[in-house]
Amino acid sequence: MENTTFEELLHRNCFPKDSMEQQAAAEALEKAYGCEIHCPDMDENVRFAHHARGCTIVAAKLCKGVVIYQNVTLGSNMKYDKVKQEWQNIGSPILDENVIVSDGAKVLGPVIIGKNTVIGAGAIVTIDIPANSVVYGVNQYKPKNPGLDLVFGPHMLSGEEIMKIDRQRVMEFERKKQ
């Protein structure tokens, strides 16, 4: 699996035909990209920016159009009540259609993230979030502006276009320093 692309490894890991191949793909993803992805119900259209570098993804469901950036954690937030002798808060996140999870965000526990929501960089989420929201900080959210695409969308600039703009910005920055 040494020359296998990220997309091929992801497909073998998340949509296995054979458990041995799935295990080998999981190990290769962890070794090559530092990511772990476990989701029993994931749409084949889910995308991982930057090859999911640094991600730990343990989710109940990832729907169509979900985009996950680097260093994201989706996982459980269970706790054991010693008095009642029972586990609480059992389950992993469900991300509805077109959810974007930005760099370094953490979505933990049996939460549901509503469709078309953007989870901002570094956000921590342990509560359900309604559709069409922007999440920031710790469990903070506001309605998403329907006139804006945030972070990612069909009209995204190419990497080359962004680098050109950055070169122009650096030239302007250097000129102002003189």
C-alpha positions as protocol buffer text, in pm:
chain_id: "A"
residue {
  index: 1
  type: MET
  ca { x: 0 y: 0 z: 0 }
}
residue {
  index: 2
  type: GLU
  ca { x: 307 y: 220 z: -11 }
}
residue {
  index: 3
  type: ASN
  ca { x: 218 y: 394 z: -341 }
}
residue {
  index: 4
  type: THR
  ca { x: -154 y: 413 z: -274 }
}
residue {
  index: 5
  type: THR
  ca { x: -312 y: 759 z: -277 }
}
residue {
  index: 6
  type: PHE
  ca { x: -492 y: 909 z: 20 }
}
residue {
  index: 7
  type: GLU
  ca { x: -825 y: 877 z: -160 }
}
residue {
  index: 8
  type: GLU
  ca { x: -766 y: 507 z: -230 }
}
residue {
  index: 9
  type: LEU
  ca { x: -667 y: 440 z: 132 }
}
residue {
  index: 10
  type: LEU
  ca { x: -967 y: 634 z: 257 }
}
residue {
  index: 11
  type: HIS
  ca { x: -1202 y: 432 z: 37 }
}
residue {
  index: 12
  type: ARG
  ca { x: -1046 y: 99 z: 145 }
}
residue {
  index: 13
  type: ASN
  ca { x: -1067 y: 205 z: 511 }
}
residue {
  index: 14
  type: CYS
  ca { x: -1419 y: 348 z: 511 }
}
residue {
  index: 15
  type: PHE
  ca { x: -1594 y: 132 z: 253 }
}
residue {
  index: 16
  type: PRO
  ca { x: -1425 y: -205 z: 304 }
}
residue {
  index: 17
  type: LYS
  ca { x: -1498 y: -513 z: 103 }
}
residue {
  index: 18
  type: ASP
  ca { x: -1271 y: -717 z: 321 }
}
residue {
  index: 19
  type: SER
  ca { x: -1174 y: -665 z: 685 }
}
residue {
  index: 20
  type: MET
  ca { x: -804 y: -745 z: 632 }
}
residue {
  index: 21
  type: GLU
  ca { x: -781 y: -483 z: 356 }
}
residue {
  index: 22
  type: GLN
  ca { x: -965 y: -235 z: 579 }
}
residue {
  index: 23
  type: GLN
  ca { x: -720 y: -293 z: 865 }
}
residue {
  index: 24
  type: ALA
  ca { x: -419 y: -252 z: 634 }
}
residue {
  index: 25
  type: ALA
  ca { x: -566 y: 71 z: 493 }
}
residue {
  index: 26
  type: ALA
  ca { x: -633 y: 205 z: 845 }
}
residue {
  index: 27
  type: GLU
  ca { x: -271 y: 137 z: 943 }
}
residue {
  index: 28
  type: ALA
  ca { x: -141 y: 299 z: 624 }
}
residue {
  index: 29
  type: LEU
  ca { x: -356 y: 610 z: 680 }
}
residue {
  index: 30
  type: GLU
  ca { x: -225 y: 646 z: 1033 }
}
residue {
  index: 31
  type: LYS
  ca { x: 137 y: 595 z: 928 }
}
residue {
  index: 32
  type: ALA
  ca { x: 134 y: 817 z: 617 }
}
residue {
  index: 33
  type: TYR
  ca { x: -110 y: 1090 z: 724 }
}
residue {
  index: 34
  type: GLY
  ca { x: -135 y: 1068 z: 1103 }
}
residue {
  index: 35
  type: CYS
  ca { x: -511 y: 1021 z: 1086 }
}
residue {
  index: 36
  type: GLU
  ca { x: -760 y: 769 z: 1216 }
}
residue {
  index: 37
  type: ILE
  ca { x: -1104 y: 743 z: 1056 }
}
residue {
  index: 38
  type: HIS
  ca { x: -1386 y: 523 z: 1190 }
}
residue {
  index: 39
  type: CYS
  ca { x: -1738 y: 592 z: 1070 }
}
residue {
  index: 40
  type: PRO
  ca { x: -1986 y: 311 z: 1003 }
}
residue {
  index: 41
  type: ASP
  ca { x: -2216 y: 539 z: 801 }
}
residue {
  index: 42
  type: MET
  ca { x: -2020 y: 779 z: 581 }
}
residue {
  index: 43
  type: ASP
  ca { x: -2127 y: 916 z: 245 }
}
residue {
  index: 44
  type: GLU
  ca { x: -1869 y: 854 z: -28 }
}
residue {
  index: 45
  type: ASN
  ca { x: -1879 y: 1225 z: -109 }
}
residue {
  index: 46
  type: VAL
  ca { x: -1725 y: 1330 z: 229 }
}
residue {
  index: 47
  type: ARG
  ca { x: -1400 y: 1519 z: 170 }
}
residue {
  index: 48
  type: PHE
  ca { x: -1091 y: 1562 z: 385 }
}
residue {
  index: 49
  type: ALA
  ca { x: -878 y: 1869 z: 318 }
}
residue {
  index: 50
  type: HIS
  ca { x: -502 y: 1827 z: 354 }
}
residue {
  index: 51
  type: HIS
  ca { x: -539 y: 1446 z: 354 }
}
residue {
  index: 52
  type: ALA
  ca { x: -696 y: 1453 z: 702 }
}
residue {
  index: 53
  type: ARG
  ca { x: -356 y: 1515 z: 859 }
}
residue {
  index: 54
  type: GLY
  ca { x: -376 y: 1491 z: 1235 }
}
residue {
  index: 55
  type: CYS
  ca { x: -746 y: 1400 z: 1240 }
}
residue {
  index: 56
  type: THR
  ca { x: -915 y: 1152 z: 1469 }
}
residue {
  index: 57
  type: ILE
  ca { x: -1258 y: 1084 z: 1327 }
}
residue {
  index: 58
  type: VAL
  ca { x: -1491 y: 857 z: 1523 }
}
residue {
  index: 59
  type: ALA
  ca { x: -1842 y: 948 z: 1411 }
}
residue {
  index: 60
  type: ALA
  ca { x: -2179 y: 779 z: 1396 }
}
residue {
  index: 61
  type: LYS
  ca { x: -2266 y: 936 z: 1059 }
}
residue {
  index: 62
  type: LEU
  ca { x: -2110 y: 1178 z: 809 }
}
residue {
  index: 63
  type: CYS
  ca { x: -2358 y: 1293 z: 544 }
}
residue {
  index: 64
  type: LYS
  ca { x: -2315 y: 1410 z: 185 }
}
residue {
  index: 65
  type: GLY
  ca { x: -2107 y: 1722 z: 135 }
}
residue {
  index: 66
  type: VAL
  ca { x: -1925 y: 1714 z: 469 }
}
residue {
  index: 67
  type: VAL
  ca { x: -1575 y: 1868 z: 452 }
}
residue {
  index: 68
  type: ILE
  ca { x: -1324 y: 1811 z: 732 }
}
residue {
  index: 69
  type: TYR
  ca { x: -1000 y: 2006 z: 757 }
}
residue {
  index: 70
  type: GLN
  ca { x: -675 y: 1907 z: 935 }
}
residue {
  index: 71
  type: ASN
  ca { x: -628 y: 1838 z: 1308 }
}
residue {
  index: 72
  type: VAL
  ca { x: -1000 y: 1784 z: 1367 }
}
residue {
  index: 73
  type: THR
  ca { x: -1133 y: 1549 z: 1634 }
}
residue {
  index: 74
  type: LEU
  ca { x: -1477 y: 1393 z: 1613 }
}
residue {
  index: 75
  type: GLY
  ca { x: -1537 y: 1146 z: 1893 }
}
residue {
  index: 76
  type: SER
  ca { x: -1702 y: 1044 z: 2214 }
}
residue {
  index: 77
  type: ASN
  ca { x: -1742 y: 1239 z: 2535 }
}
residue {
  index: 78
  type: MET
  ca { x: -1853 y: 957 z: 2766 }
}
residue {
  index: 79
  type: LYS
  ca { x: -1831 y: 961 z: 3140 }
}
residue {
  index: 80
  type: TYR
  ca { x: -1891 y: 697 z: 3403 }
}
residue {
  index: 81
  type: ASP
  ca { x: -2117 y: 779 z: 3697 }
}
residue {
  index: 82
  type: LYS
  ca { x: -1965 y: 587 z: 3989 }
}
residue {
  index: 83
  type: VAL
  ca { x: -2271 y: 637 z: 4210 }
}
residue {
  index: 84
  type: LYS
  ca { x: -2522 y: 506 z: 3955 }
}
residue {
  index: 85
  type: GLN
  ca { x: -2263 y: 268 z: 3812 }
}
residue {
  index: 86
  type: GLU
  ca { x: -2351 y: 355 z: 3454 }
}
residue {
  index: 87
  type: TRP
  ca { x: -2206 y: 521 z: 3149 }
}
residue {
  index: 88
  type: GLN
  ca { x: -2353 y: 854 z: 3040 }
}
residue {
  index: 89
  type: ASN
  ca { x: -2333 y: 1067 z: 2728 }
}
residue {
  index: 90
  type: ILE
  ca { x: -2275 y: 760 z: 2509 }
}
residue {
  index: 91
  type: GLY
  ca { x: -2234 y: 805 z: 2135 }
}
residue {
  index: 92
  type: SER
  ca { x: -2044 y: 984 z: 1863 }
}
residue {
  index: 93
  type: PRO
  ca { x: -2130 y: 1287 z: 1647 }
}
residue {
  index: 94
  type: ILE
  ca { x: -2365 y: 1294 z: 1348 }
}
residue {
  index: 95
  type: LEU
  ca { x: -2285 y: 1560 z: 1087 }
}
residue {
  index: 96
  type: ASP
  ca { x: -2572 y: 1645 z: 852 }
}
residue {
  index: 97
  type: GLU
  ca { x: -2530 y: 1749 z: 487 }
}
residue {
  index: 98
  type: ASN
  ca { x: -2277 y: 2015 z: 386 }
}
residue {
  index: 99
  type: VAL
  ca { x: -2124 y: 2063 z: 730 }
}
residue {
  index: 100
  type: ILE
  ca { x: -1773 y: 2210 z: 724 }
}
residue {
  index: 101
  type: VAL
  ca { x: -1541 y: 2141 z: 1017 }
}
residue {
  index: 102
  type: SER
  ca { x: -1248 y: 2384 z: 1015 }
}
residue {
  index: 103
  type: ASP
  ca { x: -891 y: 2340 z: 1136 }
}
residue {
  index: 104
  type: GLY
  ca { x: -846 y: 2209 z: 1489 }
}
residue {
  index: 105
  type: ALA
  ca { x: -1214 y: 2192 z: 1580 }
}
residue {
  index: 106
  type: LYS
  ca { x: -1341 y: 1932 z: 1829 }
}
residue {
  index: 107
  type: VAL
  ca { x: -1691 y: 1785 z: 1807 }
}
residue {
  index: 108
  type: LEU
  ca { x: -1750 y: 1548 z: 2098 }
}
residue {
  index: 109
  type: GLY
  ca { x: -2029 y: 1325 z: 2217 }
}
residue {
  index: 110
  type: PRO
  ca { x: -2370 y: 1219 z: 2089 }
}
residue {
  index: 111
  type: VAL
  ca { x: -2434 y: 1553 z: 1920 }
}
residue {
  index: 112
  type: ILE
  ca { x: -2604 y: 1638 z: 1592 }
}
residue {
  index: 113
  type: ILE
  ca { x: -2465 y: 1916 z: 1376 }
}
residue {
  index: 114
  type: GLY
  ca { x: -2738 y: 2057 z: 1150 }
}
residue {
  index: 115
  type: LYS
  ca { x: -2700 y: 2082 z: 774 }
}
residue {
  index: 116
  type: ASN
  ca { x: -2508 y: 2369 z: 612 }
}
residue {
  index: 117
  type: THR
  ca { x: -2329 y: 2453 z: 938 }
}
residue {
  index: 118
  type: VAL
  ca { x: -1970 y: 2577 z: 954 }
}
residue {
  index: 119
  type: ILE
  ca { x: -1770 y: 2487 z: 1263 }
}
residue {
  index: 120
  type: GLY
  ca { x: -1496 y: 2748 z: 1298 }
}
residue {
  index: 121
  type: ALA
  ca { x: -1128 y: 2683 z: 1353 }
}
residue {
  index: 122
  type: GLY
  ca { x: -1052 y: 2569 z: 1706 }
}
residue {
  index: 123
  type: ALA
  ca { x: -1418 y: 2550 z: 1810 }
}
residue {
  index: 124
  type: ILE
  ca { x: -1527 y: 2296 z: 2071 }
}
residue {
  index: 125
  type: VAL
  ca { x: -1875 y: 2150 z: 2037 }
}
residue {
  index: 126
  type: THR
  ca { x: -2050 y: 1928 z: 2293 }
}
residue {
  index: 127
  type: ILE
  ca { x: -2412 y: 2032 z: 2221 }
}
residue {
  index: 128
  type: ASP
  ca { x: -2647 y: 1992 z: 1925 }
}
residue {
  index: 129
  type: ILE
  ca { x: -2616 y: 2274 z: 1672 }
}
residue {
  index: 130
  type: PRO
  ca { x: -2910 y: 2385 z: 1454 }
}
residue {
  index: 131
  type: ALA
  ca { x: -2889 y: 2390 z: 1075 }
}
residue {
  index: 132
  type: ASN
  ca { x: -2738 y: 2692 z: 899 }
}
residue {
  index: 133
  type: SER
  ca { x: -2520 y: 2801 z: 1190 }
}
residue {
  index: 134
  type: VAL
  ca { x: -2165 y: 2923 z: 1239 }
}
residue {
  index: 135
  type: VAL
  ca { x: -1999 y: 2769 z: 1545 }
}
residue {
  index: 136
  type: TYR
  ca { x: -1716 y: 2944 z: 1732 }
}
residue {
  index: 137
  type: GLY
  ca { x: -1546 y: 2922 z: 2071 }
}
residue {
  index: 138
  type: VAL
  ca { x: -1693 y: 2669 z: 2310 }
}
residue {
  index: 139
  type: ASN
  ca { x: -2053 y: 2577 z: 2226 }
}
residue {
  index: 140
  type: GLN
  ca { x: -2123 y: 2923 z: 2083 }
}
residue {
  index: 141
  type: TYR
  ca { x: -2313 y: 2963 z: 1756 }
}
residue {
  index: 142
  type: LYS
  ca { x: -2501 y: 3216 z: 1552 }
}
residue {
  index: 143
  type: PRO
  ca { x: -2710 y: 3200 z: 1234 }
}
residue {
  index: 144
  type: LYS
  ca { x: -2506 y: 3166 z: 917 }
}
residue {
  index: 145
  type: ASN
  ca { x: -2533 y: 3457 z: 674 }
}
residue {
  index: 146
  type: PRO
  ca { x: -2709 y: 3301 z: 374 }
}
residue {
  index: 147
  type: GLY
  ca { x: -2531 y: 3543 z: 140 }
}
residue {
  index: 148
  type: LEU
  ca { x: -2184 y: 3413 z: 228 }
}
residue {
  index: 149
  type: ASP
  ca { x: -2001 y: 3087 z: 170 }
}
residue {
  index: 150
  type: LEU
  ca { x: -1759 y: 3035 z: 457 }
}
residue {
  index: 151
  type: VAL
  ca { x: -1432 y: 2841 z: 436 }
}
residue {
  index: 152
  type: PHE
  ca { x: -1524 y: 2621 z: 142 }
}
residue {
  index: 153
  type: GLY
  ca { x: -1770 y: 2621 z: -143 }
}
residue {
  index: 154
  type: PRO
  ca { x: -1823 y: 2560 z: -511 }
}
residue {
  index: 155
  type: HIS
  ca { x: -1667 y: 2896 z: -603 }
}
residue {
  index: 156
  type: MET
  ca { x: -1345 y: 2833 z: -407 }
}
residue {
  index: 157
  type: LEU
  ca { x: -1032 y: 2999 z: -546 }
}
residue {
  index: 158
  type: SER
  ca { x: -755 y: 2771 z: -664 }
}
residue {
  index: 159
  type: GLY
  ca { x: -437 y: 2738 z: -461 }
}
residue {
  index: 160
  type: GLU
  ca { x: -250 y: 2922 z: -739 }
}
residue {
  index: 161
  type: GLU
  ca { x: -493 y: 3216 z: -721 }
}
residue {
  index: 162
  type: ILE
  ca { x: -455 y: 3239 z: -344 }
}
residue {
  index: 163
  type: MET
  ca { x: -74 y: 3227 z: -372 }
}
residue {
  index: 164
  type: LYS
  ca { x: -83 y: 3509 z: -632 }
}
residue {
  index: 165
  type: ILE
  ca { x: -292 y: 3725 z: -397 }
}
residue {
  index: 166
  type: ASP
  ca { x: -54 y: 3646 z: -108 }
}
residue {
  index: 167
  type: ARG
  ca { x: 250 y: 3747 z: -318 }
}
residue {
  index: 168
  type: GLN
  ca { x: 79 y: 4080 z: -392 }
}
residue {
  index: 169
  type: ARG
  ca { x: 0 y: 4127 z: -22 }
}
residue {
  index: 170
  type: VAL
  ca { x: 362 y: 4055 z: 75 }
}
residue {
  index: 171
  type: MET
  ca { x: 488 y: 4307 z: -182 }
}
residue {
  index: 172
  type: GLU
  ca { x: 251 y: 4572 z: -41 }
}
residue {
  index: 173
  type: PHE
  ca { x: 357 y: 4482 z: 315 }
}
residue {
  index: 174
  type: GLU
  ca { x: 727 y: 4517 z: 226 }
}
residue {
  index: 175
  type: ARG
  ca { x: 665 y: 4846 z: 45 }
}
residue {
  index: 176
  type: LYS
  ca { x: 489 y: 4992 z: 351 }
}
residue {
  index: 177
  type: LYS
  ca { x: 780 y: 4888 z: 580 }
}
residue {
  index: 178
  type: GLN
  ca { x: 1031 y: 5100 z: 383 }
}
